[in-house]
């Protein structure tokens, strides 16, 4: 199996797909490899290189070969003949090709790319905002390349069906996480983790785990955080993800606007940037917050936070409402309403804890990986004309 990535960088879709590939490869179900279009990208104020990315390292640690073409994302020129030779060589070894999102299809659609059963894995609910990637997806379907389209959410399936993807190709496999890593911790461990982050044991803690992107509506989150911190002297807010650091001038401007009249509150707002210890970060939280306005499908941060015992509070975007049903709150995109909902979430955290524990199997990554395996096995046995049959 060959997975084609646009690039390696911090983000939920890549973390999730990497988990699927690792699970299937290490369980012996399949043999996997990964090909990236770019060796590095510059996003969310960060230069992110493939070889320093934790998802790349996780694949390599599992014995999975991961390589990339010799170009950066800034290079939008046509693929060269030499690059097509490299891509074709990797694809020729595979029985099935998986595309992480639709962006890599501009490579897969090239004439020199071998015909293989193609599974396109989608992780957003706004196909019209993906540049030319939607056109690439529809072209691959029209050419008979696409055997299946896996959607991580019902909102994804509905959006791409409306955009012209045949319903017969669309399958929903809900997101899942490693429950051995994302789990509640003891009171003692929680206190230790809070101390390591400079947080009082009794603090009200809200975590916002997101990359710095317009779809995340960072200004709305900061407005809610300002209200929350102003009303509670024991409150702390953690922001983590690509671009969530003071090295990002865009975030600095947003902070200045939101806290212009109360800069003192910023002492209790912690910008942590990209973290590789997210289970520990979520374990210290009372609330995991999401304020996105568009694009989300099945936000991984909500699932990861819930599985660590944090109460989710989210705007109604993508499948977020279905994910948090019975476990948290769905709110209007209004700062005061969101801040008040964080209060309610903190007060009712013990009330929701039993439901979060009971429903953990629903969010298991092993369940998710098994569903991906079933799709791969099915399409591998029904290869299109010119493709190699499954061995």
JOUR-V16822 format. One record per helix or strand of 3 or more residues. SS is the DSSP state (h for helix, s for strand). FROM is the first residue (numbers start at 1). TO is the last residue. Records with the same first field share a line. If there is no record, write none. Layout:
SS->FROM-TO ; FROM-TO
This chain:
s->2-5 ; 33-36 ; 40-43 ; 46-49 ; 65-68 ; 96-100 ; 117-122 ; 146-151 ; 170-172 ; 204-209 ; 235-240 ; 269-273 ; 287-290 ; 311-315 ; 329-331
h->12-26 ; 50-52 ; 54-61 ; 81-92 ; 105-108 ; 127-129 ; 133-142 ; 154-162 ; 167-169 ; 187-196 ; 214-216 ; 218-231 ; 249-258 ; 263-268 ; 278-283 ; 300-307 ; 320-324 ; 335-347 ; 349-358 ; 360-363 ; 365-380
